[in-house]
């Protein structure tokens, strides 16, 4: 199952690399992704899928939340295919 | 009134400063005591400026030593450790130390030089993307693009490294940023207080669960040391009588002679600790993270227990074991807020005490050779409450954890999460600088010691009175033990019988050194070591076939301990 997360993150150097790297390191694949500028921040929509049954998306969300520069994280019903979205397969 | 006194007062413009000068001022503003580092091309402007710094720079002989020394300084003092290196190989040599700090939640500020901004991304000489390399092993990191940002970035870096769950941060300084001149740097803004408020309903639920438990158990982790919550944990244990087990990082949180202290749990834990975990009906987790070395096979860990998990890091709760009651907060704040009603757990307390007495370690091993557990026990007891052990990784590390007496968790420095051989000597160096009053002893093995042996030169240069116990079994002992037990005795690449004469090597560095080869020499050797006015190494020859017991085989439950011959 692909679970959607909507993340608001600072536009600082390395922030996207940090976010994507964390998701993959923690045992999830990135199924979809969208990116939009929002003033000083970025709004990132990410669809993630656990690589095995032992991985919980709520734990992942807390791990993302503790990244410096993440302002907000919430589950999202469908935020991916807005204008400018970049679908990708990890 | 003179003409000059009537002139309007105009504040003088601040004198322009280089980025390098701002780095030094930023470190002085944080009241940094020591910076552990090694110069090189891309960090030379900062080294040019540090000759006027208030802090002391400790020139190590390898950047990994700088990171480990800063790590130990931070663990002992509770302050932020600082290390510095040049670009490329200097920066990558820090990486193991940064990962070590990340795994054990140690606050470090790591400063690296880099090639000038226009050269970044061009594969320039000694260029490496150290920000990219270290992304998974830092709490946060920056490439400074404008020297005017240096004061603000450094202030934020120190705050992030030390706040919440501590960890290492990295600041990468391109060379042009170091030599760039700034008239009006951006000043640091005070950090916001991000402390969470405790959830009273979870506290009340925890109190109720404790009140109902018949066999409650404290599971103490490194978070207790980090939160400086030793007094609170001891008070809670005294008030409730609840027995306790500790992780490798939690050792020392309880007084060694407190009857409810069952010692270390896990792979090389005590029988009484692992048995208590298996039997308990409530596990109260204090700043621990269910590490696999502690839990063994997770599905078999504490099978009858409800779990109260208290941790400052919300991401640790539920990561490996679901918590029935989750309390996100600082152990130092949470424990005093818990007031469970008086417990009726006397049978459980008596059972734990009985098991502790029944499984007490014995030190009457047969033979004339040096028995390492007995030596370590005697060493720690003779050194007393100011004993601080900086351990390397291997059998000696586990013997130290099992048999040394630690008056507090600040007295036990060990690479727990990463398990980095080579930690012990530079860690001892950093700890002794932080605690010159203490008996700081590096406990090492022949495999680990040679990985950072060059730091003997640092001891000599600064006259750091670190004591070293080098337990030499002429092999990679823990690997040899696993090959004996789990690989049918197929000994592969563990023989170190061609080791150098470590005492002679130490003397070549100008360090006092001697050998202990027989059991009868141990007490006099400890006397000599502890009385030595300067750095001193005891090269101790031990039986290559000695194993660490007990042992939970990898992948097995803690209920399936092997007890060996001990």
Interface residues (C-beta under 8 A of the other chain):
Chain A: X12 X13 X14 X17 X18 X21 X22 X25 X56 X58 X59 X62 X63 X65 X66 X67 X68 X69
Chain B: X131 X132 X135 X136 X139 X140 X141 X142 X143 X145 X160 X164 X165 X313 X314 X315 X317 X318 X319
